[in-house]
Amino acid sequence: MSHTNPDPEPERTTGLEPGGGVPPGETPPGESSMPGAGPRETHNPTKGWAKGPLTLILILVVLVAAFFLVYAITLAL
């Protein structure tokens, strides 16, 4: 299997300056000219925690903290 270099030879490539640079106007545009590439998004869900799960987690944390507080008080007596 023979392998050829896919890069063009700089000496034979049109549009290159002697140092290997490219003059203005020779390069293609950086992006396509299509302003809207893709479907329009109409539903954008909110990011972050919902109020319901966050409330449940906070209630659980308070209950666990209260349990350990009562447990510590009963051990101290």
NULUM-440599 format. One record per residue (C-alpha): z, x, y; residue in one letter. Coordinates in steps of 0.001 Angstrom, whole numbers, plus 524288, in hexadecimal, padded with zeros to 5 digits. Layout:
NULUM-440599
+-------+-------+-------+----+
!     Z !     X !     Y ! aa !
+-------+-------+-------+----+
!     Z !     X !     Y !  a !
...
+-------+-------+-------+----+
//
This chain:
NULUM-440599
+-------+-------+-------+----+
!     Z !     X !     Y ! aa !
+-------+-------+-------+----+
! 80000 ! 80000 ! 80000 !  m !
! 7FBF5 ! 805D7 ! 80CE3 !  s !
! 803FD ! 80382 ! 818EB !  h !
! 7FDBE ! 8037E ! 82655 !  t !
! 8051C ! 80419 ! 83308 !  n !
! 8044D ! 7F6BD ! 839C0 !  p !
! 80672 ! 7FCB8 ! 8473B !  d !
! 7FA21 ! 7FFAC ! 84EE9 !  p !
! 7F6EE ! 80D8B ! 85299 !  e !
! 7FA80 ! 80FBA ! 860EE !  p !
! 7EE73 ! 8180E ! 86376 !  e !
! 7E53B ! 80D28 ! 85F3A !  r !
! 7EC8B ! 80165 ! 864A4 !  t !
! 7E6B4 ! 7FB2C ! 870C1 !  t !
! 7EF60 ! 7F860 ! 87C5B !  g !
! 7F8C8 ! 803CC ! 87AA5 !  l !
! 7FB2C ! 80DA2 ! 88548 !  e !
! 7FBDA ! 81C2C ! 8821B !  p !
! 80AA6 ! 81C43 ! 8806A !  g !
! 80A48 ! 810B0 ! 8772C !  g !
! 80E02 ! 806AD ! 88175 !  g !
! 80718 ! 7F9DB ! 8838B !  v !
! 8017D ! 7F651 ! 890DA !  p !
! 8059C ! 7E970 ! 8971E !  p !
! 7FDC4 ! 7DDDC ! 89278 !  g !
! 7FAE1 ! 7E373 ! 884FD !  e !
! 806B5 ! 7DDB5 ! 87E36 !  t !
! 80741 ! 7CF9A ! 8799B !  p !
! 8113D ! 7C671 ! 87FAB !  p !
! 81EF5 ! 7C730 ! 87A29 !  g !
! 81FD7 ! 7B8B8 ! 8770C !  e !
! 81659 ! 7ADF6 ! 87447 !  s !
! 8129B ! 7A496 ! 87EF9 !  s !
! 8179E ! 798BA ! 8778C !  m !
! 8235B ! 793CD ! 87F50 !  p !
! 828AF ! 78A84 ! 87516 !  g !
! 82771 ! 79068 ! 867A2 !  a !
! 82E92 ! 7870F ! 85EBA !  g !
! 83381 ! 77938 ! 85E5E !  p !
! 83B8A ! 773AD ! 86965 !  r !
! 849ED ! 772F1 ! 86626 !  e !
! 84FBA ! 765F3 ! 86A0C !  t !
! 85C9C ! 766A1 ! 86290 !  h !
! 86583 ! 771CF ! 86638 !  n !
! 872AA ! 7706B ! 85F6D !  p !
! 87EA2 ! 77569 ! 8667A !  t !
! 883F6 ! 7828B ! 862C0 !  k !
! 89208 ! 78535 ! 85F6D !  g !
! 89CD1 ! 77D5B ! 85918 !  w !
! 89CAE ! 76EA7 ! 85920 !  a !
! 8A8E5 ! 767EB ! 85E33 !  k !
! 8AC7A ! 7618C ! 85133 !  g !
! 8AD38 ! 76DA4 ! 8487B !  p !
! 8B3BA ! 7758F ! 8533E !  l !
! 8BE31 ! 76B1D ! 854F2 !  t !
! 8C0D3 ! 76AB3 ! 8464B !  l !
! 8C231 ! 77970 ! 845A8 !  i !
! 8CB98 ! 77993 ! 85128 !  l !
! 8D3EA ! 76EC3 ! 84B03 !  i !
! 8D45A ! 77663 ! 83E3C !  l !
! 8D899 ! 782C9 ! 84551 !  v !
! 8E364 ! 77B75 ! 84C84 !  v !
! 8E847 ! 77561 ! 83FBC !  l !
! 8E894 ! 78295 ! 838C9 !  v !
! 8EF9C ! 788DE ! 84457 !  a !
! 8F97B ! 77DA3 ! 8448A !  a !
! 8FBC5 ! 77F20 ! 835E5 !  f !
! 8FEDA ! 78D95 ! 8372E !  f !
! 90777 ! 78B08 ! 842FF !  l !
! 90F6D ! 780E8 ! 83B84 !  v !
! 90FE6 ! 789DF ! 82FA0 !  y !
! 914FE ! 79521 ! 837F9 !  a !
! 91F59 ! 78C66 ! 83E1E !  i !
! 92415 ! 7879C ! 830CB !  t !
! 92510 ! 795A1 ! 82BCC !  l !
! 92CFD ! 7999D ! 837B0 !  a !
! 93725 ! 78EE9 ! 83561 !  l !
+-------+-------+-------+----+
//
